[in-house]
Amino acid sequence: MKRAIEQLQDDFLSSEQVIASQHVMGLDTQLIRDQTYFMVLLDGTLAGCGGWSWRATLYGGDTSVVDREPEALDPAKDAARVRAMYTDPAFVRRGVGRMILTLCEEAARTASFGKTEMMATMAGVPLYEACGYAPIERVTSAPINGVTVPLVRMGKIL
């Protein structure tokens, strides 16, 4: 995750924003406890990871500055959350992100969700748009040492 944030955001964020991103992003271990987190191994190496959630939290990890909301979502009216998507920089452009996203969408659909939402990083937006996600709103993180990080809330009908 650290390598993905540090290396894949370079074309989209300033160096200060990349550093600030470490405090906005990360793994929420609630996804592991809920058994909704996936890891992809290629050539015996962890190539990527990501998950989905039936909880209200849209983004942020255990150590991030983002408030987390563990309340359950209602599949009849709420969108499942796609969360904590990372591809190791050595494995970009090999279908890892698309594979994880497909696993998340299939699991959310199985849990009776009809739509998904995520908070996308700027580096992730091209992949998510290619997979049928549309921007809902553009936001910035709370300031971290005076630096904000641009994000895009995106959604998709399953």
Buried (B, 14 or more C-beta within 10 A) or exposed (E): BEEBBBBBBEEBBEEBBBBBBBBBBBBBEBBEEBEBBBEBEBEEEEBBBBBBBBBEBBBBBEEBEBEBEEEEBEBEEBBBBBBBBBBBEEBBEBBBBBBBBEBBBEBBBEEEBBBBBBBBBBBBBEBBBEBBBEEBEEEEBEEBEEBBBBBBBBBBEE
